[in-house]
Amino acid sequence: SVMKKMWAQIEMAEKDILICSPYIYLTDKEIEKIANWLLVDPERKFRLITNSTSTSDNLFAQSMVENFVIPKLLKTFQENNINPKQFEILAYGN
């Protein structure tokens, strides 16, 4: 599956992870995996590029990104004291 291949690539990443997806959905477990990956090395960087409400053609899917995925990522990173310089979340149109 696409997700299985994506996680295989993430597990091999040494310094950077870039996910570009219009409607990214990450489970709590997947968000924790990303946080743990960042904690291993302060030089690691995670970037997410996704849609915004101004560029989305599916408001339901976009609301999942904006109301679950992004807040959960930010909360998890904050709770784990991950340096804000280690991650970047971008939304087209914002």
SVG drawing of the C-alpha trace seen along z (x, -y; Angstrom):
<svg xmlns="http://www.w3.org/2000/svg" viewBox="-17 -33 39 35">
<polyline fill="none" stroke="black" stroke-width="0.4" points="0.0,0.0 1.0,-3.6 1.1,-4.2 3.2,-1.1 5.7,-2.4 5.6,-5.9 6.4,-4.6 9.2,-2.4 10.8,-5.5 10.3,-7.5 12.0,-4.8 15.0,-5.0 15.2,-8.9 18.3,-10.2 17.8,-14.0 14.6,-15.2 11.0,-14.1 8.9,-16.0 5.2,-14.9 3.3,-16.7 -0.4,-15.6 -3.6,-17.6 -5.5,-15.6 -3.0,-14.1 -4.4,-12.0 -2.1,-10.7 -3.2,-8.5 -2.0,-9.2 0.5,-6.3 1.9,-7.8 2.2,-11.2 4.1,-9.7 6.4,-7.9 7.3,-11.2 7.9,-12.9 10.1,-10.0 12.0,-10.3 12.6,-14.0 13.8,-13.4 16.6,-11.1 18.6,-13.9 18.1,-17.7 19.3,-18.3 16.3,-16.3 13.6,-18.2 9.9,-17.4 7.9,-19.3 4.3,-18.9 2.8,-20.6 -1.0,-20.4 -4.1,-22.1 -5.8,-25.0 -9.5,-25.9 -8.9,-28.4 -7.4,-25.7 -9.4,-22.7 -12.2,-21.1 -13.3,-18.9 -14.1,-20.8 -14.8,-17.7 -11.4,-16.2 -9.8,-19.6 -11.5,-20.0 -9.9,-16.7 -6.5,-18.1 -7.1,-21.5 -9.0,-20.3 -7.3,-17.0 -4.0,-16.4 -2.3,-19.8 -3.4,-20.5 -2.4,-17.0 1.0,-17.3 1.7,-20.6 0.5,-19.4 2.6,-16.3 5.7,-18.2 5.2,-20.7 4.6,-17.9 7.9,-16.3 9.8,-19.6 10.7,-19.3 12.5,-22.4 10.1,-24.4 13.0,-24.8 12.7,-21.0 9.3,-21.2 7.4,-23.3 3.7,-23.0 2.7,-24.7 -0.7,-25.1 -1.3,-26.2 -3.1,-29.5 -2.3,-30.6"/>
</svg>
